[in-house]
Amino acid sequence: MPRTAPPVATAGPSRPDTAPDTGGRRLPRTLHPVAWWIWALALATAVSRTNNPLLLFLVLAVLGYVITVRRTEAPWARGFKYYLYLALTVVAIRVVFRAVFATGITPHDHFLFSLPHLPTPNWYAGIRIGGPVSLEALLSAATDGLRLACMLCCIGAANTLANPKRALRVLPGALYELGVAVTVSISVAPQLVQSVQRVHRARRLRAGRAKGFRALRSLVVPVLEDALERSLRLASAMDSRGYGRAGTATRGSRRATGALMLLGMCGLCAGAYGLLDATAPTLLGLPATGVGILLCFGGLRLGGRRVTRTTYRPDPWRFPEWAVAGCGVLSAVLLFSNAGFDAAELNPSIYPLSWPTLPLVPAAAILLAGTAGFLSPPPSPPVRPAVPAQRTEETE
């Protein structure tokens, strides 16, 4: 007689509150978004210290490694390649402008080609349009553009690795409205990347084969429409959840908050002036800076009382967050300290033309920032839909 076999067991998605068995390894979780932003901004600060192309390419390699091993499956985590396209565009524009607005060449330069020279009026003196172009001028422009491109890629890495909406939770209550505006502005680029990807997939499903400017016309309008629709949905959702509500603050508390913040900012400005000017009085240095910080902290604490909100599952700040933020900050400190290397190695001269050297201490500092790839916890694996159980029949 026929009998029914038991259902085949399938591996479905694990419950969010159940930790998978990793054999003693670190459990996957998402790193705190502020840690990624501190790491990326510190690395961008280190990049601003040098125009050595070897160090700049090493920074790009470190960014690529960290993003490859620690990005999630979120839609915004797929947009780093667009930042690379933007970086290449920046370098190309810098080189083209240097070639067009030529400043002349010296007898020791390596001549490449010459562009048609356009005469300029007397009031436009000092700028030449066209003329001879040298190899040294193009290399100088390329290195300057590469430094800016690396800084853009650092910001792109932060947008790729960190969820911009989760960073809103850690802002103080007094800066809540400003944090909402900053969060929305930061999330514009990831949303545009998602819109471009969705429209591109839709065109491929409809067998769209147009390329060049013809494809651009069919992409721009759907992308802008999708971005506008997502912005309206986000605004409606934020309004329904009470974002930007002023709370129950009295007029006196608002005036006290404004006075404390204004005096604190004045103290910070006076302290910065005292630290930068060696002839300034002693009270305008560290004392004024300390008083300004205390006044600003008091204003933030007082202004935060007017916003009442709760946090569901707050993001933890543990050793991986300290390690990732610390390796980025330490990398920037090493490049600015000039300890163990010559500062001229960070900015090699192209005149005369020579191959740049790779200083060991700055290279080790940049590689230290790359340790964030294994100091941070691995991202959570993608959740795949469960496979329905299959039943088979066996007959005797």
Secondary structure, 3 states (H helix, E strand, C coil): CCEECCCCCCCCCCCCCCCCCCCCCCCCCCCCHHHHHHHHHHHHHHHCCCCCHHHHHHHHHHHHHHHHHHCCCCHHHHCHHHHHHHHHHHHHHHHHHHHHCCCCCCCCCCEEEEEEEECCCHHHCCCCEEEEEEHHHHHHHHHHHHHHHHHHHHHHHHHHHCCCCHHHHHCCHHHHHHHHHHHHHHCHHHHHHHHHHHHHHHHHHCCCCCCCHHHHHHHHHHHHHHHHHHHHHHHHHHHHCCCCCCCCCCHHHHHHHHHHHHHHHHHHHHHHHHHHCCCCCHHHCHHHHHHHHHHHHHHHHHHHCCCCCCCCCCCCCCHHHHHHHHHHHHHHHHHHHCCCCCHHHCCCCCCCCCCCCCCHHHHHHHHHHCCHHHHCCCCCCCCCCCCCCCCCEECC
